[in-house]
Amino acid sequence: MIGTSRDGDVVTIELQREDRRNALNTELCVLLRDAVDEVVADGARVIVLTGQGRAFCAGADLSGDVYADGFTDTLLEMLHTIDSAPIPVIAAINGPAVGAGTQLAIASDLRVVTPDAFFAIPAVKLGISVDSWTVKRLSSLVGGGPARTVLLGAEQISAADAYTFGLANKIGDLAAAQEWAKRIAALAPLSLRHLKMVFNDDGTQDEAPQDQLDALHAAWSSEDMLEASRARHEKRTPTFRGR
């Protein structure tokens, strides 16, 4: 489910679950986390992260084990591995980045986005929510207004708007991302490491207060979450009751 290729100091990591639009389950999260650690240990200077086929990542695999105990912890551990890697990570967004796909994108340091790509986090349609790291990081990248539109309004951000907001650093394909990675790999590694640490010191490292954690866990264990899952299987609109 993971492929890696190396060109000098640049390593490309590709999600290879095309039949599921590169949706994440526990196994893929662990493989991606380990791949990032291995690439760093092998001395790469820049990582390019992309998806196989026409989707970057369609989010968490709702037909898999995402509702099982431990999935969210594994997902967050993988995201924090990318976030804390001492080298730049460029996400080459080659298609939809939905839910956990957007989380993967914002855990990366830079984003190169194809014109037909888009970002979305439809958690409120699924009766679940996202952690404070996701809310704060998205807000720091696009601003509070657009972040609220994505999270509270469950609306998408197009590639063009992502570039306007600053979420997309460049419009381009995988080759463009890899070429940019080569140029960055020639820059001073210690300088890049320090700058990444400062940029990521954006409030996302603070532990969420207990009342926020309680609210997050309440959503994930709610009747509304189960109703959304049933509705998806029954191909109907869920009826949420706030419990």
N, C-alpha and C positions, 0 to 999 in steps of 0.2 A: 504493500500500500504506500510505500515511500520509495522514491528514486533519487539518487544523488549523482551529480556530475561535477567535475572540477576543471576549471580553466585557469591555470596559474594560481593566483591567490583568491579566486572567486569560486565559491561552491554554490551550485543551484540545487535546491531541495524541492522536489515536485511531489505534491499529493497525487497519488495514483489510485484513485477509487472512482474512476470515471463513470461507472455504472450507477453510482449513488451521487453523482455530481460532487464528488470529493467531500461528502458529508462526514462529520467526525463522529466516531464512537470511541470508547475507552482505549481500544487497542491502537487506533490511529493516533490518538493524543500521546500515548506513551512512545510510539515509534517516532513521532515528530520531536518530542522532547529529547529523546536519546540521540536522534540524528543531529540536532543543534549542538548538544554537548560534545558529540564526537567530532563534528566539524571544527568547533572551537579548539578542542584538544589537538587536532591535527594541524593547527596553525593557519587556518584560513583567515583572511583579513576582511572579507565581506561575504555575506550570505544573500542569495536571491531566493525568495520563497514564492512558488507559483503552484497552479493547479493543472492537472491533466485535462485535456478536452476543452469544452466551451464554458466551464464554470471554474471560478477560483475556489470557492468552497460554499456549498449550499447550507452550511450551518451544522448544527447537531443532527445526527441521524435519528429522526423521531420514530423510526421503525426498529431502532436498535436498543441499546442499553442506557440511553440518556436519562431515563427516569429512575434508574437503579441508584442505590446508595453509592456514593463515591465518585460518580461521573463528574459532577461539577468541580469537586476537589482536583481531580485529574486534569480537567480542562484548564483550570486556573493555574495549576502547577506548570503546565506546558506553556501557557501564555506568559507567565512570569519568567520562565527560562529564556524565552525570546526577548522579553523586555530587559532582562538583566545580563544577557550575553555581552561580553566586553568588546564586541565588534559590531559594526553597522549591519542591520538586516533590512533589505529592500524587498517589499512585497510587490510582485508583478501581478497585478490584478487583471486577469485575462477574461473575466466574465463576472457573473453575479457573486457578490460577497455578502451572504445573508447570515444574520445571527452570529454564530460563532465564527463565520467567515469574516464578518466585519471586525470581530474581536481579534482575529489573527492579523488583520490589516493594521489595526491601531496599536497592536503590540509591536509591530515592526517600526523601524525608524523612519523609513521613507517609502513612498508608494508611487509606482508607475502604473497608470490605469488606461486600459483600452477604451476607445470612445463608447462602446456599447456596454461597458460594465456599470454596475450600480451597487450601492451599499444600503443595507436595511437591517434593523433589529426588531422583528415583529413579536417580541416577548409578550406584549400585552394582548396579542391575539391568541396566545397559547396558554394564558392563565399562569404564566411564570414571570420571573423578573431577572435582572442581571445585577452583578455585584457592583460595589461602589467604585472599584478600579475602572470598570468599563464606563460608568457614567462620567467619572472625573476625566478619564483620558479622552473620551470622545469630546467632552466639553472643552478641554484644553486645546484640541486640534481644530475644531470647527466653530467654537463659540457656543455659548449657552443657548441661544435661540434655535439654531439648527439642531443642536443635540436634543433639545426638548421636542422638536418636530419629529425627529427620528424615533425617540423613545416613548414619548407620551402620545404622539399622533400616529405612530407606526407607519410613517411615510418613508419613501426611498430618497436617497441622494443620487442623482445622476452623475455620470463622469464629469460633465461640464460644470455642474454645481460643486462637485467635490474639488475641482481645480480652483474654482472661485473662492470656496471656503478655506482652501489650504490643506484639505485632507489629501488630495492628489497633488504630489509635487511635480509630476510630469504626466502628459498624455502620451502613451506609447505602448509598444508590445514587449514581449519577453526579451527580444533581442536588444531593444532600447534599454531595458532595465539592466541587462548583463553588461552592455557597453558602459553604462554609467557606473556600475559596480567596479569595473576594471579601473576606471579613472579614480574612484574613491579609494580603491585598494592600494594605489600608489601614494596616497597621502600618509601623513604621520600617524601611526597607530595609537600612540599614547594620547595624542591630541584628540583623536576621534573618540577614544574611550572616555576621556574626561568630559567632552561635550555631550556625549550620550547620557552620561550619568546626571549631568546638570539638567538637560532637557527633560529627563524622566523623573526628576524630583519636582513633580507638578501636583503634589497632593495625593497621588495615587498610591504612594507607599504607606500612607497613614492607615492604621487599622480602623475599620468601620465601628461606630459605637454599637452597643448591644441592641438598642431598639431598632437600628437599621438591619442588623443581622437577623433579629427575630422576624421582622417584616419580610425579609427575603426568604427565610425558611418557611414562613407561613404561606407564601405564594406557591412555593414548590411542593408543599404537602396539602394543597387546598382541593376542595371539591371542584373548583373552577378549572384547575389544571386537568383533573380527570375528565371533566366535561369537554374541554377542548380536545383531548385525545380521542374521546368517543366520537365527537363531531367530525374530526378529521377522517376517521375510519368510515363513518356513515355518510360522508360527503355532504355535510350540512353546516350551517352557521351555528356556532356554539351560543348557548344562553348562559351568561355569567350571572351569578347571584351574590358574589362577594363573600363567599364562605368556602 
